Amino acid sequence: MDEGIDIYTDGASRGNPGNAAWAYIVVQRGNIIHKQGKFIGTCTNNQAEYTAIIHALEKAREEGWSAINIYSDSQLVVRQINGEYKVRDRGLQERFSQVKKLLSRFESTTFTHVPRTNPFIAIADAKCNEILDNINIIPIQRKKSTIPSSPEAKNRIELTPIGIVHSPYSTLSEAPHQGRLESGISTIELFPEFEEGLEGLQDGDELIVQCWFDRAEREVLTVIPHGHTKPRGVFSTRSPARPNPLALEEVKLISRTGRILHVRGIDAVDGTPVIDIKPVIKKDKERDLHH
């Protein structure tokens, strides 16, 4: 059994809900051996706290740690995971279920509430704030182009996540190569401020869900596609690895519950940001639109 694996987690949301980030710090015998954090789009503080714990558990599983101690400054989240509080918030129920599923794969785990003044929690909090401070100031490096641009043209493109994917795939290795061939049901949770945009969708609709594959590689231009032996340029493949990992997910809407869409055909990893949703235009519908 492992000894001395402590993980300190934190989530932060500016606006609650608002721009959010998660972070965790892995400590062994008083020394930081790993830290990680990422931007997750728009969500609440508690959702960000749960997301941090999910990623921490995934890291522990990948490393093969069988016994871990997790510390959080969210008393609500810790008490819910420890069974002292019920999880009534729909936005937390699926995250709570995912945490419980991950916990079943460890020999021993503990969850402890610690104050924000804890030095390792402070480091995780600083990591979250650093991520949120930098999300809007990342410059895009451009090559020389013959395309004319106006002086008013911006030097960056900004995307606003409208929701998040909840799927059974925790890591990139678990995700299928073609989601349309999968029969399992996943959910897309839209953030509350975008729920009105779902009006008009009907059960059985075929949709294109645009996702931002935030965990995909962005520094490669050639890949070896599944089932092939020779490399090809990323723009000739559907590989998630590409400079701008914007994915088009072709899904079928099974049912809608408020701002939650139950869909079939998603191959996105759990927690993937959703950028847009559009109906599929079939040839007969396309012909009607042009007449």
Salt bridges, closest charged atoms under 4 A:
GLU58 OE1 - HIS55 ND1 3.64
GLU63 OE2 - LYS59 NZ 2.70
ASP73 OD2 - ARG116 NH1 2.91
GLU84 OE1 - ARG79 NE 3.74
ASP125 OD1 - ARG116 NH2 3.12
ASP133 OD1 - ARG14 NH2 2.84
GLU158 OE2 - ARG156 NE 2.79
GLU174 OE2 - ARG61 NH2 3.05
GLU189 OE1 - ARG95 NH1 3.49
GLU189 OE1 - HIS166 NE2 2.64
GLU189 OE2 - ARG259 NH1 3.20
GLU199 OE2 - ARG256 NH2 3.22
GLU206 OE2 - LYS282 NZ 3.42
ASP214 OD1 - ARG215 NE 3.48
ASP270 OD1 - HIS166 ND1 3.95
ASP276 OD2 - LYS278 NZ 3.29
